[in-house]
Amino acid sequence: MTTTVTTRPVTRVVTAQEASEGAGVRIRRSIGTPELDHLDPFLLLDEFKSDRPSDYVAGFPDHPHRGFETVTYMLAGSMEHQDHKGNRGHLVAGSVQWMTAGRGIIHSEMPRQDHGLMWGFQLWVNLPARDKMQAPRYQDIGPERIPEVDGGGGVRVRVIAGERDGVTGPVSGVATNPLYLDVRIPAGGSFEQALPAAHNAFTYVFEGEAALGAGPGADGRRVAAGQLAVLGEGERFAARAGSEGARLLLVAAATRREPVARYGPFVMNTQEELQKAFRDFQRGTFLD
């Protein structure tokens, strides 16, 4: 008996919107907007990219989080993370920081440069209700720890989380069992990746363009740099790069299927829990 493997179609394309975060950092947001509020369990995706110091030099001073995880992936530039637990991490090109805020953390992410290109991404991933009040945790992963595999035909894949061709990424112990790949496809090249059928998934193209969902009898849907594609049901992701090649993030994770109560830096399951998070922060009991 032959089992048919279904290629995930593109169900929606969202163009990233210009915005400002932190102390005035210019970003482009594709998840966490009126057009795409969230994609369970993903709450936010920002791309920050500028060679103008005024767009990033003020950084992200001390601010709190509760109830979710932040994932920062750097392509260029240098930033420093510090938090109230005493963690300090130096984010450089090719590095990743996976921070589990849990019951509460106060941290900062500040540039360690005053000129040149600053480029990277921040993703917010929801925590299941049972884990929202766990102790905070911080994974600081240097570029040398992120494996890069040959995807065939000139394709290169950096494995941040999950698995590709038997190679496992360094991020571990995450409740949503994520896949996080940085994929570079040469001009006219193709790429395929198995995906768990129960995971929600998206692709964010940040260089060139690609036809997503392309395969036998299907041309796919063209997605250009600065656009996010929400992927439908299936067990396989397929992409074919355009004439200039493409580079993209492929991200997937297990859904939570739980209510989301969200405001600013706090993400809980009920309005009562959300209000308590604000009261705890205001009363100075946030970190107890």
PEVENLIN-V99778 format. One record per backbone hydrogen bond with DSSP energy under -0.5 kcal/mol. NH is the residue of the N-H (numbers start at 1). CO is the residue of the C=O. Records with the same first field share a line. If there is no record, write none. Layout:
# PEVENLIN-V99778
NH = CO / CO
This chain:
# PEVENLIN-V99778
4 = 2
6 = 4
8 = 236
9 = 233
11 = 9 / 230
12 = 230
14 = 228
16 = 226
17 = 29
19 = 27
21 = 25
23 = 59
24 = 21
25 = 21
26 = 55
27 = 19
28 = 47
29 = 17
30 = 45
31 = 45
32 = 36
33 = 36
39 = 42
42 = 39
43 = 124
44 = 124
45 = 31
46 = 122
47 = 28
48 = 120
49 = 47
50 = 118
53 = 51
55 = 52
56 = 53
57 = 53
59 = 56
60 = 109
63 = 107
65 = 105
66 = 265
67 = 102 / 132
69 = 125
70 = 99
71 = 123
72 = 97
73 = 71 / 121
74 = 95
75 = 119
76 = 119
79 = 91
80 = 110
81 = 89
82 = 108
83 = 87
84 = 106
86 = 83
89 = 81
91 = 79 / 89
92 = 90
93 = 77
94 = 74
95 = 92
96 = 141
97 = 72
98 = 139
99 = 70 / 97
100 = 98 / 137
101 = 68 / 99
102 = 68
103 = 134
104 = 101
105 = 65
107 = 63
108 = 82
109 = 60
110 = 80
112 = 78
118 = 50
119 = 76
120 = 48
121 = 73
122 = 46
123 = 71
124 = 44
125 = 69
126 = 41
127 = 67
131 = 128
132 = 128 / 129
134 = 131
137 = 100
139 = 98
140 = 138
141 = 96 / 139
142 = 140
145 = 142
146 = 143
147 = 145 / 159
149 = 157
151 = 149 / 155
152 = 155
155 = 152
156 = 184
157 = 149
158 = 182
159 = 147 / 157
160 = 158 / 180
161 = 180
164 = 167
167 = 164
168 = 166
169 = 162
170 = 159
171 = 160
177 = 174
179 = 252
180 = 161
181 = 250
182 = 158
183 = 181 / 248
184 = 156
185 = 183 / 246
188 = 242
189 = 186
191 = 239
193 = 237
195 = 235
199 = 196
200 = 253
201 = 231
202 = 251
203 = 229
204 = 249
205 = 203 / 227
206 = 247
207 = 247
209 = 245
210 = 223
211 = 240
212 = 210 / 221
213 = 238
214 = 211 / 238
215 = 218
218 = 215
221 = 212
223 = 210
225 = 208
226 = 205
227 = 205 / 224
228 = 14
229 = 203
230 = 12 / 228
231 = 201
232 = 9
235 = 6
236 = 6
237 = 193
239 = 191
240 = 211
241 = 189
242 = 209
245 = 242
246 = 185
247 = 207
248 = 183
249 = 204
250 = 181
251 = 202 / 249
252 = 179
253 = 200
254 = 176
255 = 198
261 = 268
262 = 260
263 = 266
266 = 263
267 = 66
268 = 261
274 = 270
275 = 271
276 = 272
277 = 273
278 = 274
279 = 275
280 = 276
281 = 277
282 = 278
283 = 279
284 = 280 / 281
285 = 280
286 = 280
288 = 285
